[in-house]
């Protein structure tokens, strides 16, 4: 679960490292912050969705 390619998880960090390696330069701090915020929002949305589906059963 932790290796999912979501930015807030280890898999997301791995994907970002691969991206930086392909580009040959690191991403900016603002880009990294925005990517992390999107990843956290996706995890929260998945949590809310799964909780809602569990309650409605």
Protein Blocks (a to p, Z undefined) as FASTA:
>chain_A
ZZpccfkbmklmmmmmmmmmmnopacdfklmmmmmmmmmmmmmmmmmmmmmmmmmZZ
